[in-house]
Amino acid sequence: MSSAKDPPSASPDQDAPSPKGEALTDADQDAPSPKGEALTDAERAKLQERRLVRRLRRGDQRAFATIVRTYQQRVFNIVFRFLGNREEAEDVAQDVFVTVYQNAQNFRGDSKFSTWLYRVTVNHCKNRLKYLKRRGRHMGRPLDEVAEHLMAQGSGETQPAFHAAIPRPDELAQGRQLEALILREMGKMDEDHRLLVVLRDIQGMSYQEMADVTGLNVGTIKSRLHRARLALKEALARHMR
């Protein structure tokens, strides 16, 4: 994916809402670790994230560049697998980071920064679909392009969906064919169900993180995801006969 647009001059998707304000003040201080105890990896990562976000909120472009490098592939994967169109996905992913840069003051630290970022990503995906529908533009069957890309590529997929480990060349080919079929069938789902499958089964998010990103409660997520998986299973069974 190309680098994110230069933040001072680029403008985000016109339909994208400002992220919800959540309140991390400039006076916020990093909580010290218990006396005499070394920081755990999780504590160290949280500390580094808070420092990075404070720099971003001050308009530090090096902090912004670090955030782009850290999250751009994951953001692009979510958008691409949701929209199914590479050019649209590249534009939307760049707009996500512009929105993050321009609205960093609205992040208040009530959730992880990554959760806030993925919430912005999901909002942009939904708004781009609405925008395309209003413009009378049709993207074709969602995820067809993703499926074709998987079928055409070799074994160098950067992040295989469903995290399959397939050692032999013949099994690699079979795995890509199955994944392409899965993605095509996902394209027939309504967008809310497709989003949950992308977040859980492809991106590997926890149910709680999905709840934080989508605003749905965990029970609703599990129920909708169950229905989506069942429909997907039945569709795949028809192809396997």
Secondary structure as UniProt FT lines:
FT   TURN            7..9
FT   TURN            14..15
FT   TURN            26..27
FT   TURN            35..36
FT   HELIX           41..57
FT   TURN            58..59
FT   HELIX           61..83
FT   HELIX           86..102
FT   HELIX           104..106
FT   HELIX           113..134
FT   TURN            135..136
FT   TURN            142..143
FT   HELIX           144..152
FT   HELIX           161..163
FT   HELIX           169..186
FT   TURN            187..188
FT   HELIX           191..197
FT   HELIX           198..202
FT   HELIX           207..214
FT   HELIX           218..240
//
